[in-house]
Amino acid sequence: MTHATPAPASAPGAGAPAVLHLSDVTLRLGNDEQQVTALDHVTLAVPAGQFLAVTGPSGSGKSSLLAVTGGLQTPTEGTVHVAGVDLTTLKEHQRTAHRRRHIGYVFQHANLMASLTAREQLLLPAHIAGRLDTAARRRAEELLEAVGMAGRADRRPHQLSGGERQRIGLARALVLAPDVLLVDEPTSALDRARAHDIARLLAEQTRVHNTATVMVTHDSEILDAADHVLNLRDGRLD
Ligand SMILES: Nc1ncnc2c1ncn2[C@@H]1O[C@H](COP(=O)(O)OP(=O)(O)OP(=O)(O)O)[C@@H](O)[C@H]1O
């Protein structure tokens, strides 16, 4: 792990292009009377195969960073390139399609469907995308194996531990082979041993699947697993 400064801004496409590139992003929230600058001129470039952790105190802008990066929120200023396309220029339906194709999410609390088995959780994104073919089924089995859950693939969420549910959440995020993996506080509900386990798994899967991974976290103990660590303070990266 190294403590890095934000990557220098370079136009996507110039040199080794970052899969994820935020350029001078500002996000203002609230109304005219009570305006908050949640992100303040943030520039960030993450190449394929890099695991970036972003840490910072409550209210520093971590959720805002993920929302903007994932195309869930449009910045007030700046551009957000994912796999070479500026999300801020897309219409809503185009952004949704681009997000589905290129971005995987790992949520704070796995967010699994109660009625589905672990294997079915992994098949669901492929089903929704109309890509539930032999290749998707094979990939789901490989990912179940990779996250150590092949032996529990027929269990439903209530039959799994918190750490096991989180591992399924990670495998599900990878099933459609996203270019960018966004991870929101993945260890907040886990004990220390399981937290380290998930952080190691994220690092390993970033390498194996060559994703540009961004994890926001309060958990300073898991930062060692990341390639780079950046700090957010009052919406600014340093
Ligand atoms: N809808 C909103 N309207 C106005 N201000 C908002 C809104 N959502 C968030 N904020 C403010 O924007 C800033 C950044 O919030 P954000 O949720 O991104 O921080 P965070 O680092 O994720 O916090 P936490 O760790 O507590 O989840 C905070 O000052 C917050 O109060």
The ligand as a Gaussian input file, in Angstrom:
#p B3LYP/6-31G(d) Opt

LIG

0 1
 N      -29.396000      15.688000      -0.097000
 C      -28.534000      16.484000       0.529000
 N      -28.796000      17.792000       0.686000
 C      -27.914000      18.620000       1.295000
 N      -26.725000      18.210000       1.787000
 C      -26.427000      16.904000       1.680000
 C      -27.303000      15.959000       1.052000
 N      -26.711000      14.719000       1.092000
 C      -25.528000      14.893000       1.722000
 N      -25.351000      16.183000       2.078000
 C      -24.158000      16.773000       2.732000
 O      -23.050000      16.592000       1.855000
 C      -21.873000      16.316000       2.599000
 C      -21.259000      14.996000       2.127000
 O      -22.141000      13.928000       2.460000
 P      -21.791000      12.396000       2.180000
 O      -23.005000      11.590000       2.512000
 O      -21.239000      12.267000       0.816000
 O      -20.621000      12.125000       3.263000
 P      -20.000000      10.731000       3.783000
 O      -18.532000      10.963000       3.875000
 O      -20.473000       9.619000       2.926000
 O      -20.626000      10.605000       5.233000
 P      -20.877000       9.257000       6.128000
 O      -19.530000       8.644000       6.365000
 O      -21.479000       9.833000       7.383000
 O      -21.832000       8.396000       5.362000
 C      -22.286000      16.322000       4.067000
 O      -22.005000      17.595000       4.596000
 C      -23.775000      16.088000       4.021000
 O      -24.413000      16.672000       5.138000

